Amino acid sequence: MLQISHITKNFGSYCALNDVSLQVRRGSVFGLLGPNGAGKTTLIRIINHIIAPDSGTLLFDGHPMTDADVATIGYLPEERGLYKKMRVGEQAIYLARLKGLDKAEAERRLHQWFDRLEISSWWNRRVEELSKGMQQKVQFVVTVLHQPQLLIFDEPFSGFDPVNADLLKREILRLKSLGATIIFSTHNMSSAQELCDDIALIDQSRVVLSGSLSHIRSQHPGLDLDRIFINTVTRHE
């Protein structure tokens, strides 16, 4: 579904991405792993046309990625942001309409999701009354509401307690079963191993390990992904 070829991005003298190439298979969950500063969020922003690469190409369904393609993506950024003074339902409808849903359809889908996640009682509360985790649930719903083909989550489990993290994992797998392709960035290797079909580990702007989890394990019996990740992070400390 998404082919990333030889992407390079520099910010002045700092190289954020260096010749990064990846392929995201349709209908898969793809884990983008790496320590802070490795380049994960930069790559996600390039996919979403927030910033442009210095070189390299992005293909979406076999053609150069366009703004129209980006408009179909559901993107939950690491830097969460809701209007604090607005009521939850009012804001969710507003954000859904920005994604092309009319008011009636937005309300119908939102009530279905709010019931599913047991957050219907929040509808008339102001955003500022919600905890960080509660706000993230609302943003997750708004991200997936327009039923995008491609979902991108940047650190989706940050701020969640274990119960709500497990709830979100189940919803991610359910969305995959309904045909969505999912990319998510995480520091949590156990979550990646639970959810992902494929992974890529980025370290110091380069891809150092990539492929399907099953293939990686078959090629490297006894491979300890947690240990590789810890060693990668340790080099940055």
Disulfide bonds with the S-S distance in Angstrom:
none
